[in-house]
Amino acid sequence: MATEHHQNQEQPLFDRAKATAMGPYLLCEDPPHYLSAVGFEDIPEMVRVLNLDKNIYNGTASFQYPYLESHAHARVSRAVGYTTTLGYNTHWAMRTSPDGPLMGWIHAYLRPEEDEVHPETGRVLKIGEIGYWVSPEYVGKGYASRSARFVVPEIMQKEFRCDIVRAEAYVDNVGSRKVLESAGMECEVEAKTVFIPKLQEERVICCYAVHTDDSTKRASSAGSTSCTRVK
């Protein structure tokens, strides 16, 4: 389930042109599949794609329908703001060429949790989470799975050095759950009831994670860690 954390943006500290993790990354040659940083030029295609049907609205916690240009501008502004504040990119568009139109989106967040520490060393853990969506025109063609299989190990674990990477899905969203499992993530919370503000109702989610250290995995199995926060 795609989730977004609306953190307060600070004044830009970095030149976006020099930021790391911008891409483009070639994930597959046939069919061609690239990931590259989301930009304001993607707004028109975002608006078109997110109004094709209500599947993305129904499968995520925060996306609106109808999806307006103002919604897309706010979301892309946050993505660009993270990059200029942090010096690295955390939002990628799925494309069929390095500069081609957006056909999907995958984002990553780093969430240092002061109350979550390594069970053996006491070190504060570096925790990340991912969210994603794919245009209805490309659903079922492997783009979400390939994106997750790349972002989780290559960026979240190797480049960002996350101890744990987490994600959520509605329990009945079988497709999204398969994407997470294809990225090596395991379901750690089978069912958790949360309130979804845009729906003004409660829904049941499941929580997935992958660990770089068996110690945190064992601690998670013992019940000492929890889901990410739904937004």
C-alpha positions as CSV (number, residue, x, y, z in Angstrom):
1,M,0.0,0.0,0.0
2,A,1.5,3.3,-1.0
3,T,2.0,5.5,2.1
4,E,3.4,9.0,2.4
5,H,4.8,10.8,5.4
6,H,4.2,14.5,5.2
7,Q,7.3,15.7,7.1
8,N,8.0,19.4,7.5
9,Q,10.3,20.5,4.7
10,E,13.4,22.6,5.7
11,Q,15.1,25.1,3.5
12,P,17.0,23.5,0.6
13,L,20.5,22.5,1.5
14,F,21.6,20.5,-1.6
15,D,21.6,21.0,-5.3
16,R,19.2,18.5,-6.7
17,A,21.3,18.0,-9.8
18,K,24.1,16.6,-7.5
19,A,21.8,14.4,-5.4
20,T,22.4,10.7,-5.2
21,A,20.0,7.9,-6.0
22,M,18.5,9.9,-8.9
23,G,18.9,7.2,-11.5
24,P,18.2,6.4,-14.2
25,Y,18.5,2.7,-13.2
26,L,18.0,0.1,-15.9
27,L,16.0,-2.8,-14.3
28,C,15.2,-4.8,-17.4
29,E,15.9,-4.6,-21.1
30,D,13.0,-6.6,-22.3
31,P,10.5,-5.2,-21.5
32,P,12.4,-2.0,-21.0
33,H,12.0,-0.8,-17.4
34,Y,13.8,2.2,-15.9
35,L,13.6,4.0,-12.5
36,S,14.5,7.7,-12.4
37,A,13.7,10.5,-10.1
38,V,10.2,12.0,-10.1
39,G,10.0,15.6,-11.3
40,F,7.5,18.3,-12.0
41,E,7.4,17.3,-15.7
42,D,5.6,14.1,-14.5
43,I,2.6,15.9,-13.2
44,P,0.4,15.8,-16.4
45,E,0.9,12.0,-16.7
46,M,0.3,11.4,-13.0
47,V,-3.1,13.2,-13.3
48,R,-4.0,11.2,-16.4
49,V,-3.0,7.9,-15.0
50,L,-4.6,8.4,-11.6
51,N,-7.9,9.2,-13.1
52,L,-8.1,6.2,-15.4
53,D,-10.1,4.2,-12.8
54,K,-10.3,4.0,-9.0
55,N,-8.0,1.0,-8.5
56,I,-5.1,3.1,-7.1
57,Y,-7.5,5.1,-5.0
58,N,-9.0,1.9,-3.6
59,G,-5.6,0.2,-3.0
60,T,-3.8,3.0,-1.2
61,A,-4.4,5.0,2.0
62,S,-3.8,8.5,0.7
63,F,-4.4,9.0,-3.0
64,Q,-7.5,11.0,-3.9
65,Y,-10.1,10.5,-6.6
66,P,-10.7,12.4,-8.8
67,Y,-7.0,13.1,-8.8
68,L,-6.4,16.8,-9.4
69,E,-3.3,18.7,-10.7
70,S,-3.0,20.3,-7.3
71,H,-2.8,16.9,-5.7
72,A,0.0,15.9,-8.0
73,H,1.9,19.2,-7.6
74,A,1.8,18.8,-3.8
75,R,3.1,15.3,-3.9
76,V,5.9,16.0,-6.4
77,S,6.8,19.1,-4.4
78,R,7.3,17.0,-1.3
79,A,9.4,14.5,-3.3
80,V,11.6,17.2,-4.7
81,G,11.8,18.9,-1.3
82,Y,13.1,15.7,0.3
83,T,15.9,15.5,-2.2
84,T,17.0,19.1,-1.8
85,T,16.9,18.8,1.9
86,L,18.5,15.4,2.3
87,G,20.9,15.3,-0.7
88,Y,19.5,12.0,-2.0
89,N,16.4,11.0,-3.9
90,T,13.7,8.8,-2.4
91,H,11.0,9.0,-5.2
92,W,11.3,7.2,-8.5
93,A,9.1,7.0,-11.6
94,M,8.8,3.7,-13.4
95,R,9.4,4.4,-17.1
96,T,10.0,2.5,-20.4
97,S,12.9,4.8,-21.2
98,P,15.2,7.0,-19.1
99,D,13.2,10.1,-19.7
100,G,9.9,8.5,-20.8
101,P,6.5,9.1,-19.4
102,L,5.7,7.9,-15.9
103,M,3.9,4.6,-15.7
104,G,4.2,4.0,-12.0
105,W,5.9,5.3,-8.8
106,I,7.9,3.8,-6.0
107,H,9.1,5.8,-3.0
108,A,11.3,5.1,0.0
109,Y,11.3,6.7,3.4
110,L,13.9,6.6,6.2
111,R,12.3,6.6,9.6
112,P,14.7,6.6,12.6
113,E,12.7,5.3,15.5
114,E,14.0,6.4,18.8
115,D,12.0,3.7,20.6
116,E,13.3,0.9,18.3
117,V,16.8,-0.2,19.0
118,H,19.0,-3.2,18.1
119,P,18.2,-6.0,20.6
120,E,21.8,-6.8,21.2
121,T,23.8,-3.5,20.9
122,G,21.1,-1.0,21.8
123,R,21.9,1.1,18.7
124,V,19.0,3.1,17.3
125,L,17.8,1.2,14.2
126,K,17.7,2.7,10.7
127,I,14.3,1.8,9.4
128,G,12.9,2.4,6.0
129,E,9.6,1.8,4.2
130,I,8.4,1.6,0.7
131,G,5.2,2.4,-1.2
132,Y,4.3,2.1,-4.8
133,W,1.6,2.2,-7.4
134,V,1.4,1.3,-11.1
135,S,-0.8,2.6,-13.9
136,P,-3.8,0.4,-14.7
137,E,-2.3,0.2,-18.2
138,Y,0.7,-1.7,-16.8
139,V,-0.7,-3.7,-13.9
140,G,0.2,-7.4,-14.0
141,K,3.3,-6.9,-16.2
142,G,5.9,-7.1,-13.4
143,Y,6.8,-3.5,-13.1
144,A,5.9,-3.1,-9.4
145,S,7.7,-6.4,-8.5
146,R,10.9,-5.5,-10.4
147,S,10.9,-2.0,-8.8
148,A,10.5,-3.4,-5.3
149,R,13.1,-6.1,-5.9
150,F,15.6,-3.4,-6.9
151,V,14.8,-0.6,-4.5
152,V,14.7,-2.8,-1.3
153,P,18.1,-4.5,-1.6
154,E,20.1,-2.1,-3.8
155,I,19.0,1.3,-2.5
156,M,17.3,0.8,0.9
157,Q,19.7,-1.9,2.2
158,K,23.0,-1.3,0.4
159,E,23.0,2.5,-0.3
160,F,20.8,3.8,2.6
161,R,22.0,1.0,5.0
162,C,18.6,0.3,6.5
163,D,18.4,-2.3,9.2
164,I,14.8,-3.0,8.5
165,V,12.6,-2.2,5.4
166,R,8.9,-2.3,6.0
167,A,5.7,-1.9,3.9
168,E,2.0,-2.4,4.3
169,A,-0.9,-3.7,2.2
170,Y,-4.6,-4.1,2.7
171,V,-5.1,-7.8,3.7
172,D,-7.3,-8.3,0.7
173,N,-4.9,-6.7,-1.8
174,V,-3.4,-9.9,-3.0
175,G,-1.4,-8.3,-5.9
176,S,0.3,-5.8,-3.6
177,R,1.2,-8.6,-1.1
178,K,2.8,-10.6,-3.9
179,V,4.9,-7.6,-4.9
180,L,6.2,-7.3,-1.3
181,E,6.9,-11.0,-1.1
182,S,8.8,-10.9,-4.4
183,A,11.1,-8.4,-2.8
184,G,12.0,-10.8,0.0
185,M,9.7,-9.3,2.6
186,E,7.8,-11.4,5.0
187,C,4.5,-10.8,6.6
188,E,5.1,-10.0,10.3
189,V,1.6,-8.7,11.3
190,E,-1.2,-10.7,9.6
191,A,-4.0,-8.3,10.5
192,K,-4.1,-4.8,12.1
193,T,-7.1,-2.5,12.1
194,V,-6.4,1.1,11.2
195,F,-8.4,4.2,10.5
196,I,-8.2,5.5,6.9
197,P,-9.0,9.3,7.0
198,K,-9.9,9.6,3.3
199,L,-12.5,6.8,3.7
200,Q,-13.5,7.8,7.2
201,E,-13.6,4.1,8.1
202,E,-11.4,1.4,9.5
203,R,-9.6,-1.1,7.2
204,V,-7.5,-4.2,8.0
205,I,-3.9,-4.1,6.9
206,C,-1.0,-6.5,7.0
207,C,2.6,-5.5,7.7
208,Y,5.7,-6.8,5.9
209,A,9.4,-6.4,6.6
210,V,12.8,-7.6,5.5
211,H,15.8,-7.5,7.9
212,T,19.5,-7.2,7.3
213,D,20.3,-8.7,10.7
214,D,18.8,-11.9,12.1
215,S,18.7,-10.4,15.5
216,T,16.1,-7.8,14.6
217,K,14.2,-10.4,12.7
218,R,14.1,-12.6,15.8
219,A,13.0,-9.6,17.9
220,S,10.3,-8.8,15.5
221,S,9.0,-12.4,15.6
222,A,8.9,-12.1,19.4
223,G,6.6,-9.1,19.0
224,S,8.9,-6.2,19.9
225,T,8.4,-4.3,16.6
226,S,5.3,-3.0,14.8
227,C,3.9,-1.8,11.6
228,T,4.7,1.5,9.9
229,R,2.3,4.3,10.4
230,V,-0.5,4.5,7.8
231,K,-0.9,7.9,6.2
